[in-house]
Amino acid sequence: MPPEDDRRRRAAVVVNPTKVKDPAALRDSLTLAMTDAGWSTPLWLETTAVDPGYGMTRQALDDGARLVLACGGDGTVRAVLTMLAGSGIPLGVIPVGTGNLFARNLGLPLGDPQAALSVALTGTDRAIDVARIEATTPTGRQERFAVMAGLGFDAAMMRDAPKKLKARMGWAAYLVSASKHLRGSSMRVQVRIDHGEPIRARARTVVIGNVTTLPGGLQLLPDARPDDGILDVAIIAGHSLTDWVRILTRVLTHRSDVDARYSTHQGKTIQITASSPQPREIDGDLIAEGNQLTVEVEAAALLVRVPTHDNDTTSGQDPR
């Protein structure tokens, strides 16, 4: 068995090679930086088209990693945190994806793998909430997310974004897709929050969020916090271009008046039931269509390495 110091300094990198121009070069640079900082040579675990990171994270935990780095986009991060939640092993993030919403909302470095690695190695552990949804795979695995999930319009927008355009334009490709769905019929939804009376409405989409900021700084859920032990919900009904302009104006101006086009709510358990099967997504990953989405918060279940100067929101735990 390795000495205790070696075990404390053992890390694993779960990397999506399709998001990195030169995986071998990145591996060499990260390994050099880690060994220079006194860490052991990290486990290097590449995701595949079949497994976006679940099995790799399980292997990292079985091999005794004391830190797991997710190197990829929000999909890679979500797969890793699904397995890490509740383990007590911290997550470090090296964001190299398109949206990187998880990293953006936690103030992690973007576009600089070495800076992100530095935070992962020397930062402070912050305990944040994750959300657990019902099993969506034949294995019965319960999926988790840390950014947002949705049923309806937002999932259709992600589903129909052209892959080539997304690779070239990033998140702007979703705007192209959204334009195709601005006009459309609504669905009848019933949203039950905790043990309250169900909210019945006609909507284009229902979004459940753990954080507030979308690309471009858009704050869809302005009261959402990743460590408050609750989830935020937006029920949105836009049927025309005029409706969407009014919704966007309200979001941008942070108006809190009651509006049938856009309402927000909070709770620990959210159950959405739609009148017909709808596209569904979690942290940008499409899951099987369905007419239900049930989500429950797992408060403070995930440790994430964040910059040590974030004194107001970090937990103050030993960064190693």
Secondary structure, 3 states (H helix, E strand, C coil): CCCHHHHHCCEEEEECHHHCCCHHHHHHHHHHHHHHCCCCCCEEEECCCCCCCHHHHHHHHHCCCCEEEEEECHHHHHHHHHHHCCCCCCEEEEECCCCCHHHHHCCCCCCCHHHHHHHHHHCEEEEEEEEEECCCCCCCCCCEECCEEEEEHHHHHHHCCCHHHHHHHCCHHHHHHHHHHCCCCCEEEEEEECCCCCEEEEECEEEEECCCECHHHCECCCCCCCCCCCEEEEEECCCCHHHHHHHHHHHHHCCCCCCCCEEEEEECEEEEEEEEEEEEEECCEEEEEEEEEEEEEEEEEEEEEECCCCCCCCCCECCC
